[in-house]
Amino acid sequence: MKVALVIVNYNSGELLEQCLSAVYRQTRLPDRVIVVDNASTDDSLSRAHARWEQVKVLRMTQNIGFAAANNRALERCQGYDWVALLNPDAFPEPGWLAALLEAAVELPGAGSFASCLVKADDPTILDGIGDAYHVSGLVWRVGHGEAGTNDRTRREVFAACAAAALYRYESVYAAGGFDENYFCYNEDVDLGFRLRLRGRSCWYVPNAVVRHVGSAVAGAHSDFSLFYGHRNLVWTFFKNMPTPLLWRFLWQHLLLNIITVVILSVRYRSRALIRAKGSAVKGFARVMRQRRKIQSMRSCTNNELLAVMTRGWWRCCFRCRSDG
């Protein structure tokens, strides 16, 4: 199997160099490494490229966002069976890529695979083993903040966190790649949702371990991350949720948005949440046009989709309070 590795860089400092060092310690090296630079203004790209000349660098003239940058790389991955994604602040253990490709052979029906992300400064704490999707539209990383990495069971999750993931190229291409309107945040969940609608599952691979810094550039709970994360949350729900499920859980989605705006605006003293919901409404006509195309190509049943979603209103409220 041929696999390409894509890293999107934007002012990541020395992290990009550390990431590439970890890549070249893999027991199974990628067949191609592409770094897409979103017009960085620091020396991260020059330092890394000077050391790793075999890296293919795509230089953008402006910051086009994580979603679009990955798509520019995907356009150059035709002929590859798999595409692996890494964030510059994600440092894979030597057996990471080999473990993902082994799972890909054993699970031919899967479209993507999630890594075992652990905290970079404390590998005994999980950063996440894939993304959960609540029927209300709320998203969180499974296992985030939990102590211990003793769960060695390969299991199905809703979607892969694109900080360190493996995707079947033909499946991503057929699904249209990442939605560039998202710019960044939740674009991986949106893609995972569309892959599921097309019958492609996602699996967590416990021995594909990656040390992850997390929010190294944007910052956790910054106005930037709050705006894009919570705007895109709305778009993902309305684009992808099948009609019977959309009407069934719409009240939960509306209540979720009210709760997050109230709680998080107070907690972080930010108006970013209000701006996010306003921007989501402005893009609603386009989202509904996308929805018609997405739903017309759906092959999975409502029950199959519900089986991998999280339910229970108390869980949703807990995540709102604990994660933001």
Number of C-alpha atoms within 10 A of each C-alpha: 9 13 23 24 24 27 27 25 27 22 19 20 21 16 20 26 22 16 20 23 16 17 23 15 14 16 14 15 18 19 11 16 24 21 25 24 23 21 17 18 11 13 12 20 24 11 14 21 17 11 12 15 9 11 16 15 18 16 16 14 10 10 16 17 18 26 21 22 26 21 20 14 23 21 10 11 20 14 11 17 15 24 25 24 21 25 23 30 27 29 27 27 17 19 17 27 27 17 18 25 21 11 19 22 11 9 15 11 13 21 26 33 30 31 28 27 31 29 19 18 10 13 17 15 18 23 25 24 27 29 25 23 23 22 25 27 25 23 22 20 20 18 20 18 14 13 14 12 16 8 9 11 10 13 12 17 23 26 31 29 29 26 22 30 28 27 24 21 23 17 20 21 14 11 20 14 24 25 19 16 16 22 19 21 22 25 25 23 25 23 23 28 25 28 25 26 25 20 18 19 23 27 25 27 26 21 19 25 26 27 22 27 20 19 12 16 14 12 11 13 17 13 19 15 18 24 22 23 21 26 26 24 25 23 24 23 23 19 23 23 24 20 12 9 14 19 11 13 16 17 11 19 21 13 11 18 20 14 15 19 20 12 15 20 17 11 12 15 10 17 15 22 26 20 18 23 21 12 17 20 14 11 13 15 11 12 20 15 11 14 20 12 11 19 17 9 12 16 12 15 13 14 10 12 19 14 10 19 16 18 14 10 13 9 11 21 14 11 13 18 13 7 12 17
